[in-house]
């Protein structure tokens, strides 16, 4: 069944960037025990929890986008920070748009397009302090199933447990996956 995706240049750029992050190789092994990474899951129902929050601490960032005096910055798998940079000596954090399992986004007009696990979201940002989900197109993306920017052993992803929103350091037993560069 063919899907009708928005034909926006920004969306194409997002898809290209998503492909760049998938360059690491996952290797299946037999029974590693020791330090590594473990995925943190949220139930698929939590992916619909898209809302504005007060400004949040900045952690693992990603894509940035500048629109007029607004600066948007991705917080990997959590959401998007929004800043007013009209006065460069006094940057003001305005809001945080929570988007569970997000890894990339782009903006065209008053529409923010973002991935959320496997889905493509269209979010109305005409009122930045009240972002609203307009559409969710399911199964557009293939999520990365290993920790990015990490070389080592990890617990293989079990997609039946939900969407991955983080990776944590853990003592692994009988781990079957690792990344190799």
N, C-alpha and C positions, 0 to 999 in steps of 0.2 A: 504494500500500500504506500503510495507516494505521499510525502509530507510537503506541505507548503510552508517554507521557511521565509522569514523576512529577507528581502533582497537588499541588504544594506552593506555598504563597503566596510563599515566598522565590524559587522558580524563576521565577514570573511576574514578580516584581520584577526579577530578573536580565535576563529577556527585554526588559522595558521599557527598562532602562538601556542594553542593547546597541543598541536602536533609536535612542537619543539620540545615540550616538557616530557614527552613520551619516549625519549631516546635511550633510557637506561634499559638493561636487559635483566629479566627475572629468570633465575635459574632454580630448578627444583632439585632438592638434595635428599639425603637420607639421614634423619635424626640428629641434628645439631643441638647441643645443650650448652647454654652460656648466655652472655649478654647480647642483646639485640633490640629490635623494635617490635612493638605490638600495636595493632590498629585499635582505635577507639571508635566505637559504633554509636549511631543514634538510630532509633526506629525510623522507618520510612515515613511514618506519619509526622515526624518532627520536621521534615523538609518543608512543610507548609507553614512553619512558624516564621514568617517573614514580617518584620516589623521594625520600627524605629526604636532605638534605645538611646540613652544619654551617651556622650562620648565615652569610648572604651580605651583601655591601655593598648598600646601598639605592640604587636609581637612579630609574627612571621608575615611579612608583607609581600606584595606581588605587584600586579598591574597598577599603573597610575593613569589618571585622566585629568586634563585641565579643561575647564569650560568657563570662560570669562574669568571671574574672580573666585571660582569654586575649584577646589582640588579634591579629587576622589582617589582614595588609596585602598586597594584590596588588603584584607586581612585573611590569609589563606584559611579556607574551609569555615570561616565564621561570618564574614560580611564585608561591608565597605565603610571606611571612615570618610567623613565629608568635612572639609575645612574651608573657611573663608580666608583667602590670602590677599584681600584688597590692600591691606597694609602689611607689607612684607616683614616689618619689624614687630608686628603684633598679630600673628596667625591665630585664628579663632577656630576651635573645634566645634562644629555645629551639631552633628548627630552621627550615629552609627546605624547603618541599615543592616540589620541581621538577616543573613541569607545562609542557612546551614549548607555545608558541603560545597560552597562556591570556590572555584579555583581561577576564574577569569571573568571579565566583564568588558563591555563597551557601552558608549552612550551615543544616541542620535536624538537630537531635539530633547523632548521631555520623556524619552524612553530609555531605560537602562536595560540592557540585555545581559543576562548572566547565566552561567551553568549552575546547576544544583544537582550534584551526583550525575545522573544520566539525562536530566531534563534541561530544556532551554526555557528560561523565564523571561517574560517581558514585564517590567515594573514601571509604573507611572511615577515619575519624580517631579511632576509639575509643582507639587508642594513638597519640598525636601524634608520637611518635618513630619510628613504623613505619607510616606511611600506606600503605594498600593500595587499588589500583584494583579496584573491584567490577564496574562495567559501563562499556562505551563504546557509546553509541548513535550510529551514523554519520549524517552528512549532516543534522543538525538545524539548524545555523546557516549563514549566509552571511557569511564573513569580510570584514572591511574590506580593500579592495584598494588602499589609498592611505595615505600617512603621516598619522596623526592630528595635529591641532594644528599643521599646516604649510600654508603658502600658497606654492606655487611649483611648479617643474618636478620631475618624478620619472620614473624608469624604470618603464614599465608592467609590471605583474605578469604573470609567466609561470607559471601554476599547475602546469604539467608539471614544473617544477624543484623543487617541494616546497612546504612551508608557510613562511609568513613569520614570522620570529621577531625581526626588528629592521629598522630603516631607518638607513642611514649616509649621511653627506655624501659626495658623489662628483662628479667631473667627468664630465658626461654628453655623449654624442655621439648625435645624431639621436633624442633623447627625444621620445616621442609623447604624454605625459600630463602634466597639471598639475592642481593643486587650485585652486579659486577659491572665495572666500567671498562 
